[in-house]
Amino acid sequence: MTKQKKYKRLYLLLFTIAILAAIAVSMVYFFKQPPLPSPAAKESIKQAGPIRYSGPLVITRGGTYTGNWESRDSEVPAVEVRTSEPVVIVNSNIRGAGYLIKSWGYEANITVRHTNGYGLTPTSWNSYMKSRRFLTVDVFKNVVVENCYMEGTAGISVAESYRGNGTTSETIKIRYNKAKNIDGRVQGGKDLVQFVQFNFKGAIRHVEVAWNQIINEPGNSAVEDNINIYNTRGTSDSPIKIHNNYIQGAFPVPATSSTYSGGGIITDGDGDINVCPAYVEAFENHLVGLGNYGVGIAGGNNIEIYENRVIVAAVFEDNKAYPFWTSGIWARDFYKKNATFNNRIYRNTLAVTGQSGTWRNEIVDSTAVFARTFSNIILPDKATRETERKEFLKWQEKLSMHGISLGPAPSKYKQKHNALSSQL
């Protein structure tokens, strides 16, 4: 064999080895990389931006439901539950011109978690107003609303009749939600709505309304009482607990009106001693910038209001004074049923400017007749808009300290969507 042929074979051998080595390195690199999204995945990511809503949903069997539903007709709920079997709505988006979620007459057992709810423009209604309730339930066994977001809705109504067994698994829990602009306006009028109202004329145990944030803006909201306990009661061993909520804003429509009957947290009802509110505790709530009142007892007994903070500067963003009544805490037998007694109001912190901005109105004069009032702290300095802003910071610090997150958490789908998007 000549030297020339020998070198040629050696060259081919080295070239082959180099090619094989390059292929091996490329394969190792390829398999170490995260998989690229498929064309179908890319298309789904492009479509995942705007939410695509389906039409109204009627649920007739128990189970877990996830989706996006809407109704642009005030007469038709976006979601209607027609079963007494347990229903869970989770990781969903719901919007409506009337009721967003409705269950009437089915001994409802409903849980709503990590769901967004939005009010749409109301349309005409028949017989009675269909305000944009996030959830409206009448006959029920169990209601849970947790980690939801509501905007432009008419809040939550639980009414008529409790059919549960009195245990922790059949009660009401409304916790960790965020609500913006509770709004009772309907076409041609206004319904009296709340972030939460109970009105089922009976006793219930283990109820909790806690760690919710409600912010109403003047002109963009139409709320009556933010939380109203109407002719509904807890028990002596298990009072209704309303605690650690941040409630900012309660205004008439229009906000320039000189009269307003809404406000913050109230026990209310025209029932006698057997029906009126009883065994309710409201504590450690933050009530900021509210019209009319912060916390009130319009009727009821064995009610305790303690360690709340009520801060009201009574001025709008432009520093113009509220033209309507403002006050901190009050109690009276509003309906004259002789059912308002054995109540206590204590260790609350208040700075409330009265109507027209020329005086202070932390605890209304008649309160001591209907509630034992003691150890409340009246802050020496007049509340200002800056004082109100600082109260919101206190609230945020409290959430952080307790490790509490409000509103919906990102769903697994959203997390997957974000991971795929980062690879495009």
Secondary structure, 3 states (H helix, E strand, C coil): CCHHHHHHHHHHHHHHHHHHHHHHHHHHHHHHCCCCCCHHHHHHHHHCCCCCCECCEEECCCEEECCEEEECCCCCCCEEECCCCCEEEECCEEEECCCCEEECCCCEEEEEECCEEEECCCCCCCCCCCCCCCEEEEEEEEEEEECCEEECCCCEEEEEEECCCCCCCCCEEEECCEEECCECEECCEECCCCCEEEECCCECCCCEEECCEEECCCCCCECCEEEEEECCECECCECEEEECCEEEEECCCCCCCCCCCCEEEEEECCCCCCCCCEEEEEECCEEEEECCCCEEECCCEEEEEECCEEEECCECCCCCECCCCCCCEEECCCCCCCCCECCEEECCEEEEECHHHCCECCECCCHHHHCEEECCEECCCCCCHHHHHHHHHHHHHHHHHHCCCCCCCCCHHHHHHHHHHCCC
